[in-house]
Amino acid sequence: MIHTTIGLYANGSFKINGVLPEHLTDHIQYNLDMRPGRSFFVDGKCKNKGYHTDQEIKEFEERIKNDIKFKAVKCTAPYV
């Protein structure tokens, strides 16, 4: 299984990563520690709100929920 993580920046741009299960815990912690202002989603659910409002988070979750372009299919290490 590949986990999908998405970092959403304040300007609306985002970065998608495909993360191996054995890397997921460290990947999440790194993003929470090193990119606290960026919203961070794991498999479609917000793990860090960052600078976004609750409404913006809800809208982005809806946007990515059923869109296959927001689903990673392979590992993208090294992660960014």
N, C-alpha and C positions, 0 to 999 in steps of 0.2 A: 504494500500500500504506500502511496505517496500522499503526504499531507500538503495542502495548499495554504501558503501564507501570503498575505497581502499587506504591504505597508502603504498607507494612504497619507499623502502629504497635504499640508494646508492649502496648497494651490490646486488640489484636485488630481494631481498626477499620482501614480501608484507604481509599485514594484511587486511582481508576483514571483514567488519561489516555490519550487517543488522540493519538499523536505522528507528525507528518509525518517522512518519512525525512531531509529536510534539517535538521530540528531535533533529531534523535535524539542525536547526539554531545554537543551543548551541554546538552540536557535531562538526559542521564545524568550528565555532569560536575557540573552544578548540584546534582543530588540527592545525589551522593556528597560534595560539598563542604559543602553547607548543611544536609543532614539525615542526618548520619552514623549516628545511632542508629536510624533507621528502616530496616527491611529494604526492599530495592528490587529489583523484578523487571522484566525486559524480555522480552516475548514468552514469558512462562511460566518463565523461568530467573532464578535469583537472581544479582544483580550485587553486592549488598551485604547481608551478613547482619545488620548492625545489632546490636540487643540480643537477638535471637532465637537459640535453640539450633539446632544442626544438625537435630535431630529436628523442631522446629517449622517450620523451613524446608522440610524434606522433606514434612511434612504439608500445608503451604500449597501447595506446588507440585502435589501430588496433587489437592488441592481445586480448584485453578483449571485444571488440565490440560484437561479436556473439558467445561467448563461455559461455555456461550456468554455468560453474564452477565459473565464475566471477559475478554471479547474486545471491544475497542473497534472501532467501525465508522466513526467519523468523528473528525476533528481536534477536540480540546477546548481549543485555545489560547485564552486564555493558560493555561498549565499551572500547576497547584497541587500 
